[in-house]
Amino acid sequence: MLLAVDTGNTQTVLGLFDGDLLVSNWRLATDAARTADEHALVVSQLLDLEGYGAEDAVTGIAISSTVPTVTATLRAMTERWFPVPTVVVEPGVRSGVAILADNPKEVGPDRVANTVAVSTLFGGPAIVVDFGTSTNFDVVSAKGEYLGGAIVPGIEISLDALFARAAALRRVELVEPRSVIGKTTVECIQSGALYGYTDLVDGMCRRIQAEIGACTVVSTGGLSGLLSPLSATIDRHEPWLTLHGLRLVFERNTGDG
């Protein structure tokens, strides 16, 4: 089975694929100080919890990482503990995606994986809205080309900045309030965060659609399940889109699939 690892600045998502079926997934805090041996231990324990033996279950690994130090330790982990075919999404890896950015090497591996996945699973043109540390808008042409996109601060780091600068405001649970007009400070923050951020997403998608025409909008990422139902522009929600993209890139580089 294929182990797909998507490491972002805040969280690392792992998925185990049996063919094209995602059979297990896990979400961890990204820890740049974790060693290769510690990564191997965590992976082995997660697989064991699901009833899989790491040595027998994992026959391939696909990695996307936006944290260079973690990329290096994940490489070391695979070399020492998982001697199986491994594909790291980086310049030079066959993705099948034409990257039409001014500097293709600047495009993050997660954005490449998202482009591969959305064009394969949903077709183009499309916009991927990836809710992570930042919220990324990846724009994909009808031919599956990566056209570019936009990046805005994620909802959680925006709230972190608010609470750090406003002494009278405290952290709140990110749940939908009773109404847009909050009756308490907590509800006011929840309303502004959820509805305001959703309108930001909808506004960006409409601006992009004004340039490229009608297209499918697909959401993914940690908070996508919370915000997608509030959106007027998001058509499809696929929380594991990046993992599917990693699976497809792995297949294109190894001939498996």
C-alpha positions in Angstrom: 0.0 0.0 0.0 1.0 3.6 -0.6 1.8 5.9 2.3 1.1 9.6 1.3 2.6 12.3 3.5 1.6 15.9 3.1 3.5 18.2 5.4 2.4 21.8 5.9 3.7 24.5 8.2 1.1 23.7 10.9 -0.1 20.2 10.3 1.0 17.0 8.6 -1.6 14.7 7.0 -0.9 11.1 6.2 -3.0 8.7 4.1 -2.7 5.0 3.4 -4.0 4.0 0.0 -4.9 0.5 -1.2 -4.9 1.1 -4.9 -6.9 4.3 -5.4 -8.9 3.8 -2.2 -7.9 5.9 0.8 -8.3 3.3 3.6 -6.8 5.3 6.6 -5.8 8.9 7.3 -4.2 10.8 10.2 -3.6 14.4 11.0 -0.6 15.5 13.2 1.0 18.7 14.3 4.0 19.4 12.2 7.2 19.3 14.3 10.3 20.5 12.6 12.4 19.3 15.4 11.3 15.7 15.1 14.1 13.4 13.9 13.9 10.8 11.2 13.8 8.0 13.8 10.9 9.8 15.6 9.0 10.2 12.3 9.4 6.4 11.7 8.2 5.7 15.2 5.1 7.8 14.8 4.3 6.3 11.4 4.7 2.8 12.7 2.5 3.4 15.7 -0.2 4.9 13.6 -0.2 2.0 11.3 -0.2 -0.4 14.2 -3.2 1.3 15.7 -5.1 0.6 12.5 -3.9 -3.1 12.5 -1.2 -2.7 9.8 2.4 -3.8 10.2 4.5 -1.0 8.9 7.2 -3.4 7.4 4.6 -5.3 5.4 1.9 -2.7 4.7 3.9 0.1 3.1 5.1 -0.7 -0.4 5.6 2.9 -1.5 5.8 6.4 -0.2 4.8 9.8 -1.7 5.9 13.0 0.1 4.9 16.6 -0.3 6.5 19.0 2.2 6.6 22.8 2.4 9.0 22.7 5.4 12.6 22.1 4.1 13.9 20.7 7.4 11.1 18.2 7.5 11.6 17.2 3.9 15.2 16.2 4.8 14.2 14.2 7.8 11.4 12.4 5.9 13.9 11.5 3.2 16.2 10.1 5.9 13.3 8.2 7.5 12.4 6.5 4.2 16.1 5.6 3.5 16.6 4.0 6.9 13.3 2.6 7.9 11.2 2.2 4.7 13.4 1.0 1.8 10.5 1.1 -0.7 10.0 3.2 -3.9 9.7 6.8 -2.7 8.6 9.9 -4.7 9.1 13.4 -3.3 7.2 16.1 -5.2 9.8 18.6 -6.2 11.2 20.1 -9.4 12.2 17.4 -11.8 9.5 14.9 -10.7 7.0 14.0 -13.4 3.6 15.4 -12.4 2.1 15.7 -15.8 1.3 19.3 -15.0 2.4 22.3 -17.1 3.2 25.0 -14.6 2.5 28.4 -16.2 4.0 30.5 -13.4 6.8 32.9 -14.0 9.1 30.7 -11.9 7.8 27.1 -11.7 10.3 26.2 -9.0 8.5 28.6 -6.6 5.2 26.7 -6.8 4.8 24.6 -3.7 4.5 20.8 -4.0 1.1 20.8 -2.3 -0.2 23.1 -5.1 1.2 20.8 -7.7 -0.5 17.8 -6.1 -3.7 19.7 -5.8 -3.6 20.6 -9.5 -3.0 16.9 -10.5 -5.8 15.8 -8.3 -8.5 18.3 -9.2 -7.9 18.0 -13.0 -8.0 14.2 -12.7 -11.0 13.8 -10.3 -13.1 16.8 -11.3 -11.7 18.2 -14.6 -10.9 21.8 -15.4 -11.1 24.6 -15.4 -11.2 24.7 -11.6 -10.2 26.6 -8.5 -8.8 24.7 -5.5 -9.3 26.5 -2.2 -6.9 24.9 0.2 -7.5 26.0 3.9 -4.2 25.6 5.7 -1.8 27.9 7.5 -2.4 30.1 4.5 -5.4 29.8 2.3 -4.3 29.0 -1.2 -6.3 29.5 -4.4 -4.9 27.3 -7.1 -6.2 28.0 -10.6 -6.3 25.1 -13.1 -7.1 25.4 -16.8 -9.3 23.1 -18.8 -6.1 21.3 -20.0 -5.0 20.7 -16.4 -2.4 23.4 -16.5 -1.4 25.3 -13.3 -2.2 28.9 -14.2 -1.3 30.6 -10.9 -3.3 31.6 -7.9 -3.5 33.7 -4.7 -2.4 33.3 -1.1 -4.0 34.9 1.9 -3.3 34.4 5.6 -5.3 31.5 7.0 -8.2 32.0 9.4 -6.3 30.6 12.4 -3.2 32.8 12.0 -5.5 35.8 11.4 -7.2 35.1 14.7 -3.8 34.5 16.4 -2.8 38.0 15.3 -6.1 39.5 16.6 -5.8 37.9 20.0 -2.1 38.9 20.3 -2.9 42.6 19.6 -6.3 42.9 21.3 -5.9 42.4 25.1 -9.6 42.4 25.8 -10.4 39.6 23.3 -10.0 35.9 24.1 -9.7 32.8 22.0 -13.0 31.3 21.0 -14.1 28.0 19.5 -14.6 28.2 15.8 -18.2 27.2 15.4 -21.1 28.9 13.6 -22.8 31.4 15.9 -26.6 31.8 16.3 -26.7 34.7 13.8 -24.5 37.1 11.8 -25.2 39.8 14.4 -23.5 38.5 17.5 -25.0 39.2 20.9 -21.8 38.4 22.8 -18.1 39.1 22.2 -17.6 35.4 21.5 -20.4 35.4 18.9 -19.1 38.6 17.4 -15.7 37.0 16.9 -17.2 33.8 15.5 -19.4 35.7 13.1 -16.6 37.9 11.8 -14.2 35.0 11.5 -16.5 32.5 9.8 -18.8 34.6 7.7 -16.2 37.3 7.0 -13.6 34.8 5.9 -16.2 32.8 3.8 -17.1 36.1 2.0 -13.3 36.7 1.4 -13.1 33.2 -0.2 -16.3 33.8 -2.3 -15.0 37.2 -3.4 -11.7 35.8 -4.5 -13.3 33.0 -6.4 -15.7 35.4 -8.2 -12.8 37.6 -9.2 -10.9 34.6 -10.5 -13.9 33.4 -12.4 -14.3 36.8 -13.9 -10.9 36.3 -15.5 -11.1 32.6 -16.6 -14.8 32.0 -16.9 -17.1 29.6 -15.1 -15.3 26.8 -13.3 -15.6 24.2 -10.6 -14.5 25.3 -7.1 -13.1 22.5 -4.9 -12.2 23.0 -1.3 -9.7 21.0 0.8 -7.6 21.4 3.9 -8.1 21.3 7.6 -10.9 23.8 8.0 -12.6 23.1 4.7 -15.3 21.0 6.3 -16.3 24.0 8.5 -16.2 26.8 5.9 -17.4 25.0 2.7 -21.1 24.7 3.8 -21.1 28.5 4.4 -19.7 29.3 0.9 -21.8 30.3 -2.1 -19.1 29.5 -4.6 -17.6 26.2 -3.4 -19.1 23.4 -5.5 -17.2 20.3 -4.1 -15.5 19.4 -0.9 -12.6 16.9 -0.9 -10.7 17.0 2.3 -8.0 14.6 1.1 -7.4 16.2 -2.3 -3.7 16.7 -1.8 -3.3 13.0 -0.7 -5.0 11.9 -3.9 -2.7 14.2 -5.9 0.3 12.5 -4.2 -1.0 9.1 -5.1 -1.3 10.2 -8.8 2.2 11.7 -8.9 3.6 8.5 -7.4 1.9 6.4 -10.0 3.2 8.7 -12.8 6.8 8.3 -11.6 6.8 4.6 -10.8 4.3 3.1 -13.3 2.1 1.7 -10.4 -1.6 2.1 -10.5 
